[in-house]
């Protein structure tokens, strides 16, 4: 197990290097000069040139890339061009925690709803329940996050006044953003759970368990569900990783000061270090979550080999 974990961590190094390279290239393709933005529109060409030199923007791309990687290994993600504060401080000063809280709550909500809906749909195959759950899941998959968030604000905040329109900090602030983020995930998990459960339910050991007189609830929840969970866990891991990066629109709609909103503001301001640092932190989290997902396979099924 330890050898497998070390090998997987080593395999993530080229992935993270590639992420940094892609972000660097994309930021240089965006129109606008960050040195001009910082110096001001009325700054002289000499002043702008001094700023470009200070920021290292005159260096060739490969030198900028290598410098950034060297500093990142030491935990230095640079300084924000806008605020002058360290990027690590910008990210981990409450914004990181807020985004992780939002992703965790959204994921837990999607797991809870998705598993229940998928089990009901599989057990009552081709019934009204099955058709209804699959139609609702399809509707959930079809709704864009930003549209669903705005509709929830109009219905439950503006019209009914049940929840705050924006912000973060109390459980009331968490409800609507969690529903917005978790709806699509719940739909995916429900469909995956149904499909996986239907495959397992038709296996010989399930029929044997029923023939032995084992209670149906034990057959479903102990024998069938546990063996059907591996593909579902894979989806949950990918879902959590995508929520970390995909919370951008939700944080903007609900005015939540998380990593998503930070990266949007940084892109508008051409704040290279903050964009690179935020994407790198999100990528590391995504890799770690997927590593945990792979390890959980062994916990769910002892016959799974980690290699």
Secondary structure by P-SEA (a helix, b strand, c coil): caaaaaaaaaaaaaaaaaaaaaaaaaaaaccccaaaaaacccccaaaaaaaaaaacccccaaaaaaaaaaaaaacccccccccccccccccccaaaaaaaaaaaaaaaaaaaaaaaaaaaaaaacccaaaaaaaaaaaaaaaccaaaaaaaaaacccccccccccccccccccaaaaaaaaaaaaaaaaaaaaaaaaaaaaacaaaaaaaaaccccccccccccccccaaaaaaaaaaaaaaaaccaaaaaaaaccccaaaaaaaaaaacaaaaaaaaaaaaaaaaaaaaaaaaaaccccccccccc
